Amino acid sequence: MTNMTDPDRIWTEAAGKLRAEIGEGPFSSYIAPSAVRAEAGGQLILVTPTAYARDWVRKNALRRMNELWLGLDGLSRKLEVRCRAEVGSPAPAMAQLSPANDMSVLATAPTATVGPVTDGPRAVRAAGLQERLTFDSFVEGQGNAFALAIARQTAAWADGHFNPIFFCGPYGYGKTHLLNAIAWEAQRLRPDAKVVYLTAERFLSTFVRAMQDRSTAAFKESLRSADMLLLDDVQFVGGKASTQEELLSTLTALIEDGKRIVLSADRAPMALTEIEPRLRSHLSAGLTCPVEPADRMLKIAVAQNRLQALARLGVVSGEANPAVLEQLVDRTPGSVRELEGAVNTLAAAAGQRLSSVTLEEAQGLLGASIRSGPDRRITVDEIQKTTSEHFAMKQVDLLSERRTRAVARPRQIAMYLCKQLTTRSYPDIGRRFGGRDHTTVLHGVRKIEELLATDEQIAKDVEALIRKLRG
């Protein structure tokens, strides 16, 4: 037994052994960003950047960590673990580890998320990222735990045993959140690395513009010089032959150079039948991580998390009545994104008196965001009929090839409602709208999402239709 008393030396040696035992990925994700500090009275605390990391360490590493520590510490002290929020401003880290051990990263305890990028080349790379979509704001549940663990390992630049990483699952359950979180954290851990995040739609439009401007060489270089490329909603390139060819070349070049690739889609790679086989094969070659629809417990946690975020911004004060929150979750079908919209509506309507709002008041405040009466299943046919009646047109017009604005906009609204109020996939909705391609449906859904924030009449029409459909 080694008899040491200097916490610096003890931590250096104990952490080195722990690193070898648990592997580089978990170590880099949960242990490396932490630091040892001494409390008054001599108590030693391992301070983690987040509560999530604290809980992971307690569950998976604390017992072994203390075994290693006690085997080295001549004073037989024991390590406790707390997150930074529990200990306030961190004291200088005691574990100034030797660069010779390649563990100098342990000497600091950086914040868990990165702030907005406003200058320099990183500002360009951060285009399209949302500041609030970090690991700290992601709520873990049974359906996304595996995907979250892989996302953390990827963001920590752990050894790339799997490349590319492919997240797949229904629309609105956290894939975009995970890709944003990976991008922010990867850039924080390696500030000099080039981390590029793009939606497939932006990849497509930028590539088309580059061909028109005869600047494809610059476009290729901007992507192939990336250390990590994150591409969201890959299904959107389906049916675009030249874009698929360019994407395949980009992926091949990055993989050959040992660069990291992270992608997402609404289905597993081999189910993307509109994408040509060679590209599908490359998408399937790494690790596929499903993101399952949220269960009731996860939805309640998401709603609580969103209200806590709004409380920190001063939008609301206090906590919502648990019965109100449960009813909100139970009567808000569809994606987590729709649930967050309902929570936002409740917060905006209730404001500082949130904690005193009763269930009956909440139903009145939320209107279309929460249904009264028993749940019932809404069908695509019902949505088409209700939409056509609302706009004084025939249902067959929604299925026709007509593209005039008087028909196209109601058709897009109906597609949007199908995605929000049913469990149908984009291809399935497309088939039920006259055999349209899934990319047409995706474009229509996104168009209405944009217009809801800027066009008051569209917002009123959508709200009225939801109210009618939900009775």
CORHUZI-V577596 format. One record per backbone hydrogen bond with DSSP energy under -1.0 kcal/mol. CO is the residue of the C=O (numbers start at 0). NH is the residue of the N-H. E is the energy in kcal/mol with one decimal. If there is no record, write none. Layout:
CO & NH & E
CO & NH & E
//
This chain:
3 & 73 & -4.7
5 & 9 & -2.3
6 & 10 & -2.9
7 & 11 & -2.2
8 & 12 & -2.1
9 & 13 & -3.1
10 & 14 & -2.9
11 & 15 & -1.5
12 & 16 & -1.8
13 & 17 & -2.5
14 & 18 & -2.7
15 & 19 & -1.6
16 & 20 & -1.5
17 & 21 & -2.7
18 & 22 & -1.5
22 & 26 & -1.7
23 & 27 & -2.8
24 & 28 & -2.0
25 & 29 & -2.6
26 & 30 & -1.2
26 & 31 & -3.1
30 & 33 & -1.9
34 & 46 & -3.2
35 & 93 & -2.9
36 & 44 & -2.9
38 & 41 & -2.0
42 & 38 & -3.5
43 & 79 & -1.8
44 & 36 & -2.4
45 & 81 & -2.2
46 & 34 & -1.7
47 & 83 & -2.0
49 & 53 & -1.9
50 & 54 & -2.6
51 & 55 & -2.3
52 & 56 & -2.6
53 & 57 & -2.5
54 & 58 & -2.1
55 & 59 & -2.9
56 & 60 & -2.4
56 & 61 & -2.8
60 & 64 & -2.7
61 & 65 & -2.4
62 & 66 & -1.7
63 & 67 & -2.3
64 & 68 & -2.5
65 & 69 & -3.0
66 & 70 & -1.4
68 & 71 & -1.6
68 & 72 & -2.4
71 & 3 & -2.6
72 & 75 & -1.3
79 & 45 & -3.4
81 & 47 & -2.6
82 & 85 & -1.3
83 & 87 & -1.2
93 & 95 & -1.7
94 & 96 & -1.6
97 & 100 & -1.7
98 & 101 & -2.0
102 & 105 & -1.9
103 & 106 & -1.9
104 & 107 & -1.0
119 & 122 & -1.3
120 & 124 & -1.5
121 & 125 & -1.9
123 & 126 & -1.3
125 & 128 & -2.2
129 & 132 & -1.4
131 & 133 & -1.6
140 & 144 & -1.2
142 & 291 & -2.2
143 & 147 & -2.6
144 & 148 & -2.3
145 & 149 & -2.2
146 & 150 & -2.3
147 & 151 & -2.4
148 & 152 & -2.0
149 & 153 & -2.5
150 & 154 & -2.5
151 & 155 & -1.5
152 & 157 & -2.0
153 & 156 & -1.7
158 & 160 & -2.1
163 & 286 & -2.3
164 & 262 & -2.9
165 & 288 & -3.3
166 & 264 & -1.8
167 & 290 & -3.1
171 & 335 & -1.2
171 & 336 & -1.2
173 & 177 & -2.3
174 & 178 & -2.2
175 & 179 & -2.4
176 & 180 & -2.7
177 & 181 & -2.6
178 & 182 & -2.1
179 & 183 & -2.6
180 & 184 & -2.5
181 & 185 & -2.9
182 & 186 & -2.0
183 & 187 & -1.9
184 & 188 & -2.5
185 & 189 & -1.8
189 & 192 & -1.8
193 & 226 & -2.4
193 & 227 & -1.9
195 & 229 & -3.2
197 & 231 & -2.6
198 & 202 & -2.5
199 & 203 & -2.6
200 & 204 & -2.5
201 & 205 & -2.8
202 & 206 & -2.1
203 & 207 & -2.4
204 & 208 & -2.2
205 & 209 & -2.1
206 & 210 & -2.1
207 & 211 & -2.2
208 & 212 & -2.4
209 & 214 & -3.2
214 & 218 & -1.8
215 & 219 & -2.7
216 & 220 & -2.2
217 & 221 & -2.1
218 & 222 & -1.1
219 & 223 & -3.0
220 & 224 & -1.3
222 & 225 & -1.6
226 & 259 & -2.4
227 & 195 & -2.9
228 & 261 & -2.7
229 & 197 & -2.7
230 & 263 & -1.4
231 & 199 & -3.1
232 & 235 & -1.9
233 & 236 & -2.2
234 & 237 & -1.6
236 & 239 & -2.0
239 & 243 & -2.5
240 & 244 & -2.1
241 & 245 & -2.1
242 & 246 & -2.6
243 & 247 & -2.6
244 & 248 & -2.1
245 & 249 & -2.4
246 & 250 & -2.7
247 & 251 & -2.4
248 & 252 & -2.3
249 & 253 & -2.4
250 & 254 & -2.5
251 & 255 & -2.2
252 & 256 & -1.4
253 & 258 & -2.9
254 & 257 & -1.5
259 & 228 & -2.5
260 & 164 & -2.5
261 & 230 & -2.7
262 & 166 & -2.9
263 & 233 & -3.4
264 & 168 & -1.3
267 & 270 & -1.6
268 & 271 & -1.8
270 & 272 & -2.0
271 & 274 & -2.1
273 & 238 & -1.4
275 & 279 & -2.1
276 & 280 & -2.5
277 & 281 & -1.7
278 & 282 & -2.4
279 & 283 & -1.7
286 & 165 & -3.1
288 & 167 & -1.9
294 & 298 & -2.3
295 & 299 & -2.3
296 & 300 & -2.0
297 & 301 & -2.6
298 & 302 & -2.6
299 & 303 & -2.4
300 & 304 & -2.5
301 & 305 & -2.4
302 & 306 & -2.1
303 & 307 & -2.3
304 & 308 & -2.0
305 & 309 & -2.1
306 & 310 & -2.2
307 & 311 & -2.0
308 & 312 & -1.0
309 & 314 & -2.4
310 & 313 & -1.2
320 & 324 & -2.1
321 & 325 & -2.5
322 & 326 & -2.3
323 & 327 & -2.3
324 & 328 & -2.1
325 & 329 & -2.8
326 & 330 & -2.1
328 & 331 & -1.2
334 & 338 & -1.6
335 & 339 & -2.8
336 & 340 & -1.7
337 & 341 & -1.9
338 & 342 & -2.4
339 & 343 & -2.5
340 & 344 & -2.0
341 & 345 & -2.4
342 & 346 & -2.8
343 & 347 & -2.6
344 & 348 & -2.2
345 & 349 & -2.9
346 & 350 & -2.6
349 & 352 & -1.7
350 & 353 & -1.2
352 & 355 & -1.2
353 & 356 & -1.5
357 & 361 & -2.5
358 & 362 & -2.1
359 & 363 & -1.6
360 & 364 & -2.6
361 & 365 & -2.6
362 & 366 & -1.4
365 & 368 & -2.1
366 & 369 & -1.2
378 & 382 & -2.0
379 & 383 & -2.5
380 & 384 & -2.4
381 & 385 & -2.6
382 & 386 & -2.5
383 & 387 & -2.4
384 & 388 & -2.2
385 & 389 & -2.1
386 & 390 & -1.9
387 & 392 & -2.9
388 & 391 & -1.2
393 & 396 & -1.2
394 & 397 & -1.0
403 & 406 & -1.6
403 & 407 & -3.5
404 & 408 & -1.9
406 & 410 & -2.0
407 & 411 & -2.3
408 & 412 & -2.4
409 & 413 & -2.5
410 & 414 & -2.3
411 & 415 & -2.5
412 & 416 & -2.5
413 & 417 & -2.1
414 & 418 & -2.0
415 & 419 & -2.1
416 & 420 & -2.9
417 & 421 & -1.3
424 & 428 & -2.6
425 & 429 & -2.6
426 & 430 & -2.2
427 & 431 & -1.5
429 & 432 & -1.1
429 & 435 & -2.5
436 & 440 & -1.2
437 & 441 & -2.5
438 & 442 & -2.4
439 & 443 & -2.2
440 & 444 & -2.7
441 & 445 & -2.3
442 & 446 & -2.2
443 & 447 & -2.1
444 & 448 & -2.1
445 & 449 & -2.1
446 & 450 & -2.3
447 & 451 & -2.2
450 & 454 & -3.7
454 & 458 & -2.1
455 & 459 & -2.2
456 & 460 & -2.6
457 & 461 & -2.7
458 & 462 & -2.3
459 & 463 & -2.5
460 & 464 & -2.3
461 & 465 & -2.4
462 & 466 & -2.2
463 & 467 & -2.1
464 & 468 & -2.8
465 & 469 & -2.2
//
